[in-house]
Amino acid sequence: MSTEEATKEFGSMTTVEQKDLVQKIGAVLKENGLEDTDVQVVTQDVCNLSTNTVEKSTSLVVTKEMPAAKSDLAKSVTEAIAKLTEGVKGC
């Protein structure tokens, strides 16, 4: 992995790159029977009143509540997604 990839922000990725990553994550979820998992691209505007600046932050959020009996599946899926998002901030 290059230095550029290691410091990439999800919000600064092109739309095509973001879509590709979301599709890869979706494939992992589908392979594991978790198609109903909530996957969101979240954009926040943070206003710093002391410096009169507005910072825009875009991140990818994947959430799913699962019973403790499925902790092995949750761990496996989390690890697979972590590999896909390695080096991408905001995921």
C-alpha positions in Angstrom: 0.0 0.0 0.0 1.4 3.4 -1.0 1.7 6.3 1.4 -1.1 8.1 -0.6 -3.5 5.2 -0.1 -2.6 5.0 3.6 -3.7 8.5 4.2 -6.8 8.6 2.0 -9.9 10.2 3.4 -13.2 8.7 2.5 -14.6 12.1 1.8 -11.8 13.0 -0.6 -12.2 9.8 -2.6 -13.9 10.1 -6.0 -17.5 9.1 -6.3 -16.4 6.0 -8.3 -13.9 5.0 -5.6 -16.6 5.5 -2.9 -19.1 3.4 -4.9 -16.6 0.7 -5.5 -15.8 0.5 -1.7 -19.5 0.4 -0.8 -20.1 -2.3 -3.3 -17.2 -4.4 -2.0 -18.6 -4.0 1.6 -22.1 -4.9 0.3 -20.7 -8.1 -1.2 -19.1 -9.1 2.1 -22.4 -8.5 3.9 -24.4 -10.4 1.3 -22.0 -13.4 1.4 -22.7 -13.6 5.1 -26.5 -13.2 5.0 -26.4 -9.7 6.3 -28.1 -7.8 3.4 -30.3 -5.8 5.8 -27.3 -4.1 7.4 -27.4 -0.3 7.6 -24.8 1.2 5.3 -24.7 5.0 5.2 -22.6 7.7 3.7 -22.8 10.5 6.3 -21.9 14.1 5.6 -21.5 16.6 8.5 -20.8 20.3 8.4 -18.9 21.5 11.5 -18.9 25.2 12.1 -16.1 26.6 14.3 -17.4 29.9 15.5 -14.1 31.0 17.0 -12.3 30.8 13.6 -15.3 31.5 11.3 -14.6 28.2 9.4 -16.8 25.4 8.2 -15.4 22.0 7.9 -17.2 19.3 5.9 -16.7 15.7 6.9 -17.9 12.7 4.9 -17.7 9.2 6.3 -18.9 5.7 5.7 -20.9 4.0 8.5 -21.8 0.4 8.7 -24.0 -0.7 11.6 -25.9 -3.9 12.5 -27.1 -5.1 15.9 -26.7 -8.8 16.4 -27.3 -11.2 19.2 -24.4 -12.4 21.2 -24.9 -15.9 19.7 -23.7 -14.5 16.4 -20.5 -12.9 17.8 -18.3 -15.1 15.7 -20.1 -14.0 12.5 -19.9 -10.3 13.6 -16.2 -10.6 14.2 -15.5 -12.3 10.9 -17.5 -9.7 8.9 -15.9 -6.8 10.9 -12.4 -8.2 10.1 -13.3 -8.6 6.4 -14.6 -5.0 6.2 -11.5 -3.7 8.1 -9.3 -5.2 5.4 -11.3 -3.4 2.7 -11.1 -0.1 4.5 -7.5 -0.4 5.7 -5.8 3.0 5.2 -9.0 4.9 4.6 -9.9 7.4 7.2 -13.6 8.0 7.8 -14.7 4.4 7.6 
